[in-house]
């Protein structure tokens, strides 16, 4: 039964993307701000499918910690869900995505509009592009969403925070708002299997500017990992730092 539900959900996931994506294209072509109408509509369709097909619920906590205006937002990354759900609580966020995703049918048409593509083949070039794009977005009052580990991780995988976020934090000299989550409990990084349960996105208090690179990375990892572990069932938790 779990496999059947998962297959039905995958059909719902990509079917709703195709229907909403194609239906909204004329409005997006007329006004790029309609990208967010389309994305939020698809995200709500995903949450509906998770609830009624899989039996999974998604909660958002710490909304009082959301940044106002231009900001950096650093999010734990365990599932595809993490890339779309923040659109429900961030205002016109800028997503940093792998350039090859722009080739994805329908989705690629939307990613190319006011988002930040990164070619991960060359680190130095990619980092400069990220910082430049983030600076421009923040100057316009937009919020830049970045996944510090770079890619999706299994629940309880050892943390692997990349230094790109530290470069952006230093060069932009603005606070960074961390987000902890436990979405990997219902949505694995790979494969089609989905599981029932309740998962949470928890927005944490911002880390102020001015810390050294080492102190910032230590604080960011500690906050996200500690809170993400606290969202797991007791028998799934590990000690942060191990």
Order of alpha helices (4+ residues) and beta strands (2+ residues): alpha-alpha-beta-beta-alpha-beta-alpha-beta-alpha-beta-alpha-beta-beta-alpha
